[in-house]
Amino acid sequence: MEDRQTAAAVGPNGAGALPSVALALQGGGSHGAFTWGVLDRLLEEVARGRLHIAAISGASAGGINATLCACGLALGGAEAARGKLRTFWEAVSRGGALAGNPLFGFAEPGPFGGWNIDWSPVAIALEAVGLVISPYNNPFYRDALRPLLEEVLPPAELAAFNQAEGAVRVFVSATNVRDNQRTIFTQPALSIDALRASACLPTEFRAVKIDGVPYWDGGYLGNPPLSPLVDVAQDLILVMVNPLVRQHMPPRNARDIQDRLNEIGFNTSVVLEINAIEAVNRVLADLDAANATKPTKYKTVRFHLIRDDRFLAEFGFVSKSSTSWALIDKLFERGRAVADRWLASSHVQLGRAASCDVHAELVKPVLGAGGVAHAPADAR
């Protein structure tokens, strides 16, 4: 975790350094609207001169959110970034409505279990069709994502962002289908195809080829990638959309089992990276405790976590494919509210200390007296 940050962000009128952070944004289809809400609230702090974003990583919807946010900041400031994000998510919902998204009408509270549409007849029918129809033999296949991205990231703007001096660094992950390796796209090579690759769920999209290499969704191997961020900032804010902790486990019915498998699969890579970073953090802490005099180029990473496991667990797996504006707007508003609460409680910690114990909240349950496991408060 080498500290390569060479310039501190300066507050209004040069009055001191701003907290400089790196954001790590999970992917999760339409649930990425929760992250949009988080970013919208954080960008208000950027506009007020209370926060500096040095880098953002993401996979799938997280990678798209990251690029839109950073591009807006580079070319027009915080308000431009907020506008780009809103334009994209409104276009997602509008495009789904025009295309007749079969899950559009089932994401509003109704006879099929409210927001969770895993048991809706349409969802079950589509799953059955998906067992025999792939994106490659579907005669009606179309890539709905490309035109949405080209609308909000026109070529001239994307080129200007890729070359912008001092722009927020963006790291977008994709999975190399051929060799099972993670690829990280960053400036000056961020492209529409890179974002499409990062969001390429193989059951919904044909693999995206870049320089002859086929790519699938980046969430399989980096959701989101953390390692590129530790060279940029010590404060790392992880925004989660896939619940880590669930009560009343294990699940008993087929849909709930599938839902939890999806969550575990898309959380595995980030938990492993957190473990690796925390291992280095513990070594650095031991060196400090021993009053080691030998200087080191490595710095402790301070983790911060924005998540709402209980709320996001209500929606189920299938709603990630819905383009309902009612769903997207509900997720957006909740993301704003959760970010607002996090800022009220944890902004003061930035630049000083971690605001969460990742071992207690992410990696393993807290062990109480007598070895009894207790879940994090927001998961109870």
N, C-alpha and C positions, 0 to 999 in steps of 0.2 A: 504494500500500500504506500507507494511512493508519493510524496507530496510535491506536485509539480505546479501548483497554483502560484502564479508569479505576480498577480496583481489583485489587491483587495478591492472589493466594491466599496465605493464611497457614497455616503449618505447625502441627503439634500444639503446644498451649500457647502459640501466638503466636510460636513460635521460628523466624522467618524466612519468606521467601516460597518457595512451592512452584514448581517448573517449571510454567508454564501453557502448554498446548498446544492446537492445533486438529487434529482428526482428519479425514482425507478417506478415505472408504471406497468402494472399487469395488463394482460389482454384477457378478454372474455366476451367477445362479440358485442351485442347490444348493451351488455352490462358495463362496457367501457364508458357509457354515459354517466355512471357514478364518478368515474375518474374525471370526466369533463367538468362535473360540478366541483370536484376538489380543486382542479386547476383554475376554474373561474374565480373561486374564492382566494386562492393563493396569488393570482395575478392582481387582485385588488391590493394586496400587500406590496407587490412589486411596484404598482403605480404610486402607492403612498410612500415609497422609499423605505420600506421596512423589511425588504427581503431581496436577495439577489440569487437568481438561478444560474448556476455555472454550467450545468450539464443535465441532460435527461436521457434515460434509456427506456426502451419499451419493446414489447412484442405484440404483434397483431393489432388490435384496437389500441393498445398502449403505445405501440410504435407510431401509429397514425396520430394519436393525441400528442405525442412528444414532438413530432415533426411540425404539426400545425402550430403548436404553442411556440416553439423555438423560431419558426419562420416568421410568425407574426411579431414576436419580440424584436427580431433582427431588422425587420423592414418597416415597422410602424409603432413599436412599443407595446405595452401591456394591453391597451384597449384594442389594438389591431389583433393581438393574439386571441383575446376573448371573442372577437368578431369572427375570426377564422374557425374557431372551434364550434361556435354556434351555427355558422353557415353549413359546416360539414354535417353535424348531427341533424339539423333540420332537413338537409338534402337526403340523408339516409332514410328518414321517415317518409318524406315525400316520394322518393324513388320507390320505396317498398309499396306504397299505396298505389302508385301508377302501374307497377308491375304485377299487382294482385298478390302481394305476399300472403301466402295461405295462413300464416300465423298472425296476421295483422289484427284481426278482430277478436282474437282470443286472449290478448294480453291485458284486457281491462277486467276488473272484478266482475264475475258473472257466474253462470251455472257450472263452470268446469273448475271450480276450486280457487277463484280469485286470481291472483297474479301468477300462481304456479299453473302452467298449462301442460305439464308433463303427461297428464292423463286425458287431454282433449282428444276427441276422435281424429281431428286433422293431424295432430302430432303423431299419433300411433300409426295412422295410414301412411304418412310420409316416411316414417321409420321403416315400415314394411317395404315400401317401394325402394328405399335406399339399399335394401339387401340385394337387389338385382340390377338396379340402375346406378351407374356411376356418372361423373361429369363427362366421361369420354364416350359413353354410348347413349347419352341423353340427347334426343334430337332437338330439344328446346333450350339447350344450354346457352347461357350468356353470362359474361363476366359483368355483374352489376356494379362492382367496386371501381373499376377503372374510370368510367365517366364521372363518378362522384369525386374521385381524387383529382382528376384533371380540371374539374370545375373550381375546386377550392385552392389548388396548387398549379396554376397555369405555368407553362414552361419558362417564361421570362422570370417569374417570381422565384421559382424553384432554383433556377440557375443563379440568380442574384443571391439567394440565401446560401447556396453551396460555396459561393466565393466571398461572402460577407466577412470582413475582418472583425474579430471579437465576438462573433455570434455564439450563442449557446451551443455547446457541443451536443450532438444527438447520436445515439447508438441504438440501432434497430436490429433485432436478431431475426434470423431465418434458419431453417433446418435444411441442410444439404441432403437431399434424398439419396444421392448416390453413395456418399461415404459416411453418413450418419454423424456429421460434424456440424457444429454451430458456426454460422457466418455472421459477422457483425458489419453492418453497413453504416458508414458515417460520412461526414463532409470530406471531400467534395463529390462523393459518389452516391449521395442520397437521390433516389429517383422514384417515379411512380411505380416502376416495376419492383424496386426494393420494398416498397410499402405493400404492394400486392403480394410479394413473396412472403413477407412476414405475417400476412393475414390469410394465407392460403390453407384453409382447412381442406384436406384432401377429399373429404366426402362431399364438399360443396363446390370446389374450384379445381380446375385443371392446374397441374404444377406450373409454376412460373419459371421460365428459363431465363437466366442471366449469364451471358457469355457461354452458353451451351450447358450450363449446370442447372438441373431442376431443383426447385426449392418448395418446401412446404412450410406451414405455420411455424413461426419462431418460438411459440410457447412450449413446444415439445422439449427444447433444450435450453431455453433461457427466458423464463417468464416472470420478471424481466431479467436481462443480464445485469449483473452487479459489478463484475470485475473491471469494466472500462471506467466506472465512475470513481473508484477509489483513488485513482491518480489525479482527480480533478478537485474534489472537495472532501473534507472530513465528515461533514454532516450529510447523511444519506437518508432521505425521506422515501419510504417504500409505501406505495399506494396499492392496496390489495383489493381485488374484486372476486377472488375465489376463496370461499371460507376455508380457513385452516382448522379451526376447532369447531366440532359439532357435538352436541350432547345426544344422549339416547342412541348411542351406537352399539352394535352395527345396524345398518339399515336392514329391513326385512323384506320389502317388496322389490320387484324387478326394476321399477323406475327409480326408486331411491338408491338402489345399489349402483345403477348406471350413473346417477348424479354424483354420488360420492366418489366413484372411480374417476370420473372426469375431474373433480376437484383435486384429488390426490395426484393424478397424473400431471396436471398443469401447475401444481405447487411444488413438485419434487425438486426441480432444478433450482428454484430460488432458495429452498431450505438447505440444499447442499452447498450453495454458494455462501449463504449466511454462516453455516458451520465452518467453512474454510476461513472466512474473514474473522470470525470470532476466535478461531484458533490462533491467528496472528495477534489479535487484540490481547489474548491472555498471555502470550509470550512477551509482548511489549509491557503489559502490566507487571509481569514478573521482573523484567529488567528494571523498570522504574522502582519497584519495591526493593531491589537489591542495590539501588543507587549506582547503577552502572554508569561509568564515566565515558565509555566509548560511544560517540555519537552515532545515530542511525538515521538513514534517509526515510524510514518508515514511520507513519503516523497512525494513531488509533482512529478507527472509523466509529463515528457516533451514530447509532441507529435511531431512527424515528419512524413511527408506524401510524399510517392513517388507514383504518379499516372499520367495517361494521359487519362482522360475521353473521350475527343473528338476523339482521335485516336482509342481507343478500342471500342467505340460505332459504328465505321464503319463496324465491322465484323459481327455483328448479333449473334444470339444464336446457330445456327446450326454449325457454324465453330468450336465451342468448341469440336465437335466430329471428326473433320478432323485430319488426320495425315500427311497432305501435308508438305513436307520439305520446300517448298516455303513459306507457311504460318508460320511454326514454326521459320524459320530463320528470317523472317521479324519481327515477334514479339520479338525474341531475340535481334536483332540489335536495335530495338526501345527501349527495356528495358535498354540496355546498355547506349544509348544516353540520356534517361531521367534520369537515375542514375548519369551520368556524369554531367548533368546540375544541378541536386540536390546537388551533392558534391561541385560544384563550388560556389553555392550560400549559402549552409546551413551547410557544414561541421564545420565551425567555431562556430556554435551555439551548437554543441554537448557538453554536460557537463555543459552548461551555461543557455540555455533558449530553449523553444519550438521554432521550425522554422515555425509553422503554427498555426493558430487560428482554432481549430477544430469546434467551433461553426459556424464560418464563412464558412469553407470549407467542413465540413462533416454533421453537424447536422441540420443547418438551413441556409437559404440565408442571406446575409448581408443586413441589412436595412439601406438605405441611407436617405437623407433628405426627409422629408414628408412621411416616411414609405414606400418608394419604394424599392422593393426587387431587389438586384443585384446578379447575379451568380458569382462564382469564375472565375477568369480570364481565366483559362484553359478550362472552359466549354462554353465560349461564342462563 
